[in-house]
Amino acid sequence: TTCIVDIGAQKTEIAVFSMNDLVDSKNFKWGGIKLTEALQKVSRSKHQCVVGWHLAEEAKKQVGTLKGSKKKFALPGKDLINQVSKTVVFSSDDVVAEFNKMFEDFLYNIQDFIANLPSETAISVLERGIFLTGGGSLLEGIDVAIRDRLKCDVYLSADPRKDIINGLTI
């Protein structure tokens, strides 16, 4: 039994395969775009700075995390008060609480999916572990957060952005 979680930009897909057949699958609206938008929200509220989507996406890749980290990123934007150019030093600490709050919905959906599998299949998934792929799986600490919640092994793809092209090798 193999469980694959593909975390994309706008949605996450979970699939369970057993003996090369699809047992069950589910997709739900949760992806990296939500985290990018959360980073923009934090920039506005904490730093009074509006940042463009592409810069926020790059900042998410540089400092985005679900655990404590001391990474920093210079984020250019526009000052909300004076309407002039402004660069803020954005750190992992700025987003970790917001990202973890949003991640609860993700964890709930995975837990719910596994809970609704036939008992033998669910046990097999938890014994064998979960395989993560897709760009969202690059979020620092995602494997640890899932492992802590589900008490099972979590494996990260070596090249999650290309798995859709090359196929996931397990």
C-alpha positions as CSV (number, residue, x, y, z in Angstrom):
1,T,0.0,0.0,0.0
2,T,1.3,3.4,-1.0
3,C,-0.1,6.8,0.0
4,I,1.0,9.8,-2.1
5,V,0.2,13.4,-1.2
6,D,0.8,15.9,-4.0
7,I,0.8,19.5,-2.8
8,G,0.3,21.9,-5.6
9,A,-0.3,25.6,-6.0
10,Q,-4.0,25.6,-5.5
11,K,-5.0,22.1,-4.4
12,T,-3.7,19.0,-2.7
13,E,-4.4,15.5,-4.0
14,I,-4.1,12.3,-1.9
15,A,-4.1,8.9,-3.4
16,V,-3.7,5.4,-2.0
17,F,-2.6,2.5,-4.2
18,S,-2.5,-1.1,-3.4
19,M,-1.2,-3.8,-5.7
20,N,-1.0,-1.2,-8.5
21,D,-4.7,-0.3,-8.2
22,L,-6.1,3.0,-7.0
23,V,-7.9,2.3,-3.7
24,D,-9.1,5.8,-3.0
25,S,-8.3,9.4,-3.6
26,K,-9.3,12.9,-2.6
27,N,-8.4,16.4,-3.5
28,F,-9.0,19.6,-1.5
29,K,-8.3,23.3,-1.9
30,W,-5.1,23.8,-0.1
31,G,-1.8,24.7,-1.8
32,G,1.2,27.0,-1.9
33,I,-0.8,30.0,-3.1
34,K,-2.5,30.2,0.3
35,L,0.9,30.5,2.0
36,T,2.0,33.2,-0.5
37,E,-1.1,35.2,0.2
38,A,-0.6,34.8,3.9
39,L,2.9,36.2,3.6
40,Q,1.5,39.2,1.8
41,K,-1.1,39.6,4.6
42,V,1.6,39.4,7.3
43,S,3.7,42.0,5.4
44,R,0.8,44.4,5.4
45,S,-0.2,43.9,9.0
46,K,3.2,43.6,10.7
47,H,5.4,45.8,8.4
48,Q,2.8,48.2,6.9
49,C,4.2,47.2,3.5
50,V,2.4,46.0,0.4
51,V,4.4,43.5,-1.7
52,G,3.7,42.0,-5.1
53,W,2.7,38.4,-5.5
54,H,5.9,37.3,-7.3
55,L,8.1,38.8,-4.6
56,A,6.0,37.3,-1.9
57,E,6.3,33.9,-3.6
58,E,10.1,34.2,-3.6
59,A,10.1,35.3,0.0
60,K,7.9,32.2,0.9
61,K,10.5,30.0,-0.8
62,Q,13.3,31.6,1.1
63,V,11.8,32.0,4.6
64,G,8.7,29.9,4.7
65,T,8.7,27.3,7.4
66,L,6.5,25.5,9.9
67,K,9.2,25.5,12.5
68,G,11.5,28.0,14.1
69,S,14.2,29.3,11.8
70,K,16.4,32.3,11.6
71,K,16.3,32.8,7.8
72,K,15.9,36.4,6.5
73,F,14.9,37.9,3.2
74,A,14.9,41.6,2.0
75,L,11.4,42.2,0.7
76,P,10.8,45.3,-1.4
77,G,7.4,46.8,-1.5
78,K,5.3,50.0,-1.0
79,D,4.9,51.7,2.4
80,L,1.2,51.7,3.3
81,I,1.4,55.0,5.2
82,N,3.7,57.2,3.1
83,Q,3.0,55.5,-0.3
84,V,6.8,55.3,-1.0
85,S,9.2,52.5,-1.8
86,K,10.0,50.4,1.3
87,T,12.2,47.4,1.9
88,V,11.6,45.3,5.0
89,V,13.7,42.4,6.3
90,F,11.3,39.6,6.4
91,S,12.2,36.6,8.6
92,S,10.9,33.1,9.2
93,D,9.6,34.2,12.6
94,D,7.3,36.6,10.8
95,V,5.3,33.8,9.1
96,V,5.7,30.7,11.2
97,A,2.6,31.3,13.4
98,E,0.4,32.2,10.4
99,F,1.7,29.2,8.3
100,N,1.1,26.8,11.2
101,K,-2.4,28.1,11.7
102,M,-3.2,27.6,8.0
103,F,-1.6,24.2,8.0
104,E,-4.1,22.9,10.5
105,D,-6.7,22.7,7.7
106,F,-4.2,20.7,5.6
107,L,-3.5,18.2,8.4
108,Y,-7.2,17.8,9.2
109,N,-8.0,16.9,5.5
110,I,-5.2,14.3,5.5
111,Q,-6.3,12.8,8.8
112,D,-10.0,12.7,7.7
113,F,-9.0,11.0,4.4
114,I,-7.0,8.3,6.3
115,A,-9.8,7.9,8.9
116,N,-12.3,7.1,6.1
117,L,-10.2,4.4,4.5
118,P,-11.0,0.8,5.3
119,S,-9.3,-0.1,8.5
120,E,-6.7,-2.5,7.0
121,T,-5.8,0.1,4.3
122,A,-5.4,2.9,6.9
123,I,-3.2,0.7,9.0
124,S,-1.1,-0.2,6.0
125,V,-0.7,3.5,5.1
126,L,0.4,4.4,8.6
127,E,2.8,1.5,8.8
128,R,4.4,2.2,5.3
129,G,4.3,6.0,5.6
130,I,3.3,8.8,3.4
131,F,5.1,10.1,0.3
132,L,5.1,13.9,-0.3
133,T,5.5,15.5,-3.7
134,G,4.6,18.7,-5.5
135,G,6.1,22.2,-4.9
136,G,4.3,22.6,-1.6
137,S,6.3,19.6,-0.2
138,L,9.3,21.9,-0.2
139,L,7.9,23.9,2.7
140,E,10.5,23.5,5.5
141,G,9.1,21.4,8.4
142,I,6.1,19.9,6.5
143,D,7.4,16.4,6.9
144,V,7.9,16.8,10.6
145,A,4.5,18.4,11.1
146,I,2.7,15.5,9.3
147,R,4.9,12.9,11.1
148,D,4.1,14.5,14.5
149,R,0.3,14.5,13.8
150,L,-0.1,11.1,12.2
151,K,2.7,9.2,14.0
152,C,4.0,7.7,10.8
153,D,7.0,8.0,8.5
154,V,6.9,10.8,5.9
155,Y,9.1,10.7,2.8
156,L,10.0,13.7,0.7
157,S,10.5,13.3,-3.0
158,A,14.0,14.1,-4.3
159,D,12.6,16.3,-7.0
160,P,9.0,17.2,-6.3
161,R,8.6,19.8,-9.0
162,K,9.5,17.3,-11.7
163,D,7.6,14.3,-10.4
164,I,4.6,15.1,-12.5
165,I,6.8,14.9,-15.6
166,N,9.1,12.0,-14.6
167,G,6.8,10.0,-12.4
168,L,7.3,9.5,-8.7
169,T,9.9,6.8,-7.9
170,I,9.1,5.1,-4.6
